[in-house]
Amino acid sequence: MPPHHWLFGHIILSADVVKTLPPFANGAYIGDLIRRRYAYLGDAFYLDTWPFASLFLVVSSPDMVYQMTQKVQIPKAKTLRSFLQPLTGREDLVTLEGDTWKRWRRIFNPGFSVTHVARKLDSRNGRGSRGLQECPTPHLGYVRATPQASVSLADHPPRDLKFKSQVQHNAFTAALRRQIVWSSTGFHTNPLEYINVLRPFLQKYNASVMNYYLTQELTRRYGVMQETTAEKNSKRSVVDLALKAYLEEHPTANGIDADFKECAMVQIKLFIFAGQDTTSTGAVFTYYLLAKYPEVLAKVRAEHTRVLGTSTAASLLVSTPSLLNRLTYTLAIIKESLRLYPTVAAWREGQPDFAIITENGQSLGLFRRKIV
């Protein structure tokens, strides 16, 4: 455990670390930065920020993460639901458990098949590159344009929602970006943030804007799928997969059931949020590391030239998407960037009958603790 204050626990330490992070940075980075500051901590340590948050067990070992997420699937932390509720609404795929999670995951699986995604490369290339090509500066412009570019990648495929957010205002994406800003991870260095009276009203307004947009889109797509059988069978976007499942369960329905519509919108909002947030964060950190290590960047460029040639890579990948499998060094760079700067964390709720075993055989109890 890092140095512990007899009264404030690790609150002062955590606040000091937060000051070193950019605004709105993922709270999961706090634990990792503390681990880097105190090398003796190892791959697991307790973090006490009570009363602002529960006692945490911070874990950075893949084996220990495996113990709690796959070997034994302990419940997901309630903190996740508090954070995602303004962004998605009801229970989503990140926070669902058991059979309900399996049902919705099964519905959306076809949209993420390798074959389907490869067929959509032609639309991805045009949409993802447009905003970056228009960047006014080579570095800062890329960082600023990345969220907008990733929203366009996140809307299609497998979302198939043409936001065009790189070239024009879109009500849904604008509301989503505002909602992210107003979302709370539950830990703030400014005590006034805990009693921000504006937050619930602005979150409710942004949610209504997103729901109205998706309601219109679901209604439009439902009408198309009812009229065209081929359309119903060929499309694999999240919207169409949800509607296809509904039509299979309710073949004689004259409209979309309100409860199903709300559940579908929750999952669609999750995919769009998760897609744009993780994609843009991962891309920015990868750009940062490549700029920091020019010799690595030179090797990446050399691999791209060797595999893709000097022609336009986008058009070549459309005709031969399997070339991506030959960019092994580029893939290693992306994986290393994600290892150093993970875009997500596996939050779990501690259980009285479960403990994590460290590499040296130590048992770490988890009752009434959250794991990150």
Secondary structure by P-SEA (a helix, b strand, c coil): cccccccccaaaaaaaaaaaccccccccaaaaaaaaaccccccbbbbbcccccccccccccaaaaaaccccccccccaaaaaaaccccccccccccccaaaaaaaaaacccccaaaaaaaaaaaaaaaaccccccccccaaaaaaaaaaaaaaaacccccccccccccccaaaaaaaaaaaacccccccccccccccaaaaaaaaaaaaaaaaaaaaaaaaaaaaaacaaaaaccccaaaaaaaaaaaaccccccccaaaaaaaaaaaaaaaaaaaaaaaaaaaaaaaaaaacaaaaaaaaaaaaaacccccaaaaaaacccccccaaaaaaaaaaaaaacccccbbbbbbccbbbbcccbbbbbbcccccc
